[in-house]
Amino acid sequence: MSRKPIKKNSLRGPRKSIFADKQVRIIIFICLILVALYLATVTSIVVLGYLGNDTPRTLQEQELTLAQTEYEKGEAGPENIKDYAVALAKTGQGRRAHQILDAGDKANIEDPERQWLLLGRAQVYLIQSNYKNALQQVDKLQKALAAQYKKDIEQQKGTGNPTYLTAEGGRGDNYFTALTVKAEAYEGLKDYKNALKAINEYLSFNPTAADMLEWRGDILFKTGDNTGALESYKEAKKYNPGVSELEKKISKLSTQGQNGK
Amino acid sequence: MENSAMKQIKVKETDIPGADIQVEHEYHSPTARRIATVILVFLILLLLIATLFLLRMMKPQGTIASGDAANGVIWVRSIYSTGPDKGNQLVSPAAVAFLPNGNIAVPIVTENQANVVEFTNTGQYVKWWGGPDNTDYRLKYPTGIAVGNDGSQYFIEGPNDKIVSLTSNGKEGRWLQRMEGPSSVASRNNRVVVGGSGGFALFDISGKLLYQKGAQGKGDGDFDMVGGVTLDDQNNIYVVDTYNNRISKYREDGTRVWIVKTGNPGNAAPTGKAPAGEVKSDAPANLQTPNNCVIDGSGRLVVVDPLDFSLSVFNTENGSFIGKYGTFGTEDGKFSYPTSVSYDPATDTFAVADTGNNRIQIIRLPGSGGSSIVKKLLRSLSGPVRACCFPLLLLIILAVIYGFTKFRTKRDVKVEHLEEDDGPAQEEKPSLGRGRKK
């Protein structure tokens, strides 16, 4: 009968590798399995197009792609810079948004009183829920717009009746966007009085803006003015019928009103 | 050092009585075990962080309406463009259809001609086609698209009073038919149904007209713009009469099974006094202008309404209203004048041409995929969960390799024991072949 010799790794054998321990081998094996599974998952995600697919999936991603493409063409005007910064902020890249606006500020861009960049910065702050800074930027913008408006009136005096300036008070899109930013910032600060003031100013120029009427209804509801809110919702529905969300709000307030009576 | 090494060695088994002692040692190193455990814990933490980072990267950026805000619509993704430039954006897509491979076809009308653009269901642009050039089959103004089970494509061109059938690759024409004001098209099994301003027509897949039904009007059996048609597995035909605001079901032979009111005709006020949009109907669905329709995985009829910004679901047995999903808005998950809907049973998803928002939305509706466990499993595997299929496969392969190795080791030990039992003479014998040599 042949017999196995006593193994060399006996009491005084040479020092062994750590892999000689079975338990260590098991742990290392588990580590390798985990890494392999993770790599397989990542590969799978990429292969199936859930990652590494740069096609926009949402409206915000779409806006970012478009703004970025325009910006990277190197012909970006102040409005493009604003759009790009806002799109970045909406997709959670606030720091980059400010960098873009800073670069815009430094560049010699033909933009009267830096209106677009001020608006862009206000919007970025608003997206970041930094309401006070947003309001500061809106104030600067409104002053710049007022100065521009005054300048335009002066320029037009010699050329006859400045008819285009009388339409909507001579105010451009920036003016109205600034008002919405202002209203949203005040709403964020729970200063509903000033938020309503901004919305009403907007509505004084655009009384059929259904979304603004609905918004006014929302704020009035928050202040406890249910009658005012209901009226505002009904007014909004006139210009934007068939919206189930609006109908739900009207029905809720109407029911509350009837129960109150 | 020797003392330490001694502690690391443990006698596990003492065997074989007699002169020689066979001792099997198990090497035991506490330090190595500690290091390995730390590595394992560190690795698990690292992988968890990497997973969170991965999930963050996969998460769509932006505001997505869900739950009550989307009125029950479960958003999957939106498709906006074929590329990053302004010129690549979808503009008011009015028709959409799933292809047999799960990709999505969207006709896009340009100045002089139209092309059909194909996207994967993850939104990647694949290719485009438009029928053979310089022939009557070349698409010019497609207002509707349907894809048959064999991949054959059917287009209606409302302004040109034309129905065009193309091969599955879209490069060759199959057949062409003329019909006044075709407004909707659908295909299933071996039938093609086309809706028009005053009824619908049934064709076989070779383009042969089987029959035409209806006349334009308000009466029972009349139609006022068939905005949607579809077929079920039994070739029953479902007809959406847009301006009469009703839907009906017909057997393949043309006999009507049921007809239900879905709202007020043409959204007209019954008294003539209520302003537009203020009209309420006693029909439970209360639709405005029901349009395109499709049968879902549960065999329900899903109707899209551009002016109600919704998808309504009906029972195909009796036309009863089941529920309504969707609301107006620009956020993903909401609609602005949706005009067309298609259903992919493999992924249990709907593709909706969200015309006013210049996009195609891929969505899900509650209960659309059926309630069986197999269907639920297939549905979950059709989403990002299927990314786990590869790792699962890898795990199975590793388990098989491990099992096989174990099996071989056991067999080798057996062979070794047999060799030992046979005595020294056996040592001279050649190996058994598959056994491992020592």
Chai-1 contact restraints between the chains, C-beta under 6 A:
chainA,res_idxA,chainB,res_idxB,connection_type,confidence,min_distance_angstrom,max_distance_angstrom,comment,restraint_id
A,S2,B,P424,contact,1.0,0.0,6.0,A-B,restraint_1
A,R3,B,D20,contact,1.0,0.0,6.0,A-B,restraint_2
A,K4,B,Q22,contact,1.0,0.0,6.0,A-B,restraint_3
A,I6,B,V23,contact,1.0,0.0,6.0,A-B,restraint_4
A,N9,B,H25,contact,1.0,0.0,6.0,A-B,restraint_5
A,K16,B,Y27,contact,1.0,0.0,6.0,A-B,restraint_6
A,I18,B,S29,contact,1.0,0.0,6.0,A-B,restraint_7
A,I18,B,A32,contact,1.0,0.0,6.0,A-B,restraint_8
A,A20,B,Y27,contact,1.0,0.0,6.0,A-B,restraint_9
A,D21,B,Y27,contact,1.0,0.0,6.0,A-B,restraint_10
A,D21,B,S29,contact,1.0,0.0,6.0,A-B,restraint_11
A,D21,B,A32,contact,1.0,0.0,6.0,A-B,restraint_12
A,Q23,B,R33,contact,1.0,0.0,6.0,A-B,restraint_13
A,V24,B,A32,contact,1.0,0.0,6.0,A-B,restraint_14
A,V24,B,R33,contact,1.0,0.0,6.0,A-B,restraint_15
A,V24,B,A36,contact,1.0,0.0,6.0,A-B,restraint_16
A,I27,B,A36,contact,1.0,0.0,6.0,A-B,restraint_17
A,I27,B,L40,contact,1.0,0.0,6.0,A-B,restraint_18
A,C31,B,L40,contact,1.0,0.0,6.0,A-B,restraint_19
A,C31,B,L43,contact,1.0,0.0,6.0,A-B,restraint_20
A,L37,B,P391,contact,1.0,0.0,6.0,A-B,restraint_21
A,Y38,B,L47,contact,1.0,0.0,6.0,A-B,restraint_22
A,A40,B,F390,contact,1.0,0.0,6.0,A-B,restraint_23
A,A40,B,P391,contact,1.0,0.0,6.0,A-B,restraint_24
A,A40,B,L394,contact,1.0,0.0,6.0,A-B,restraint_25
A,T41,B,P391,contact,1.0,0.0,6.0,A-B,restraint_26
A,S44,B,A387,contact,1.0,0.0,6.0,A-B,restraint_27
A,S44,B,F390,contact,1.0,0.0,6.0,A-B,restraint_28
A,I45,B,A387,contact,1.0,0.0,6.0,A-B,restraint_29
A,L48,B,A387,contact,1.0,0.0,6.0,A-B,restraint_30
A,G49,B,T122,contact,1.0,0.0,6.0,A-B,restraint_31
A,Y50,B,M58,contact,1.0,0.0,6.0,A-B,restraint_32
A,Y50,B,P384,contact,1.0,0.0,6.0,A-B,restraint_33
A,L51,B,M58,contact,1.0,0.0,6.0,A-B,restraint_34
A,N53,B,T122,contact,1.0,0.0,6.0,A-B,restraint_35
A,N53,B,Q124,contact,1.0,0.0,6.0,A-B,restraint_36
A,T55,B,G123,contact,1.0,0.0,6.0,A-B,restraint_37
A,T55,B,Q124,contact,1.0,0.0,6.0,A-B,restraint_38
A,P56,B,Y80,contact,1.0,0.0,6.0,A-B,restraint_39
A,R57,B,P60,contact,1.0,0.0,6.0,A-B,restraint_40
A,R57,B,R77,contact,1.0,0.0,6.0,A-B,restraint_41
A,T58,B,P60,contact,1.0,0.0,6.0,A-B,restraint_42
A,T58,B,G62,contact,1.0,0.0,6.0,A-B,restraint_43
A,T58,B,D332,contact,1.0,0.0,6.0,A-B,restraint_44
A,L59,B,G62,contact,1.0,0.0,6.0,A-B,restraint_45
A,L59,B,D332,contact,1.0,0.0,6.0,A-B,restraint_46
A,Q60,B,Q61,contact,1.0,0.0,6.0,A-B,restraint_47
A,Q60,B,G62,contact,1.0,0.0,6.0,A-B,restraint_48
A,E61,B,Q61,contact,1.0,0.0,6.0,A-B,restraint_49
A,Q62,B,Y80,contact,1.0,0.0,6.0,A-B,restraint_50
A,T65,B,P84,contact,1.0,0.0,6.0,A-B,restraint_51
A,T69,B,P84,contact,1.0,0.0,6.0,A-B,restraint_52
A,T69,B,D85,contact,1.0,0.0,6.0,A-B,restraint_53
A,T91,B,Q61,contact,1.0,0.0,6.0,A-B,restraint_54
A,P241,B,G277,contact,1.0,0.0,6.0,A-B,restraint_55
A,G242,B,G277,contact,1.0,0.0,6.0,A-B,restraint_56
A,G242,B,L307,contact,1.0,0.0,6.0,A-B,restraint_57
A,G242,B,D308,contact,1.0,0.0,6.0,A-B,restraint_58
A,V243,B,F328,contact,1.0,0.0,6.0,A-B,restraint_59
A,S244,B,N71,contact,1.0,0.0,6.0,A-B,restraint_60
A,S244,B,T327,contact,1.0,0.0,6.0,A-B,restraint_61
A,E245,B,T327,contact,1.0,0.0,6.0,A-B,restraint_62
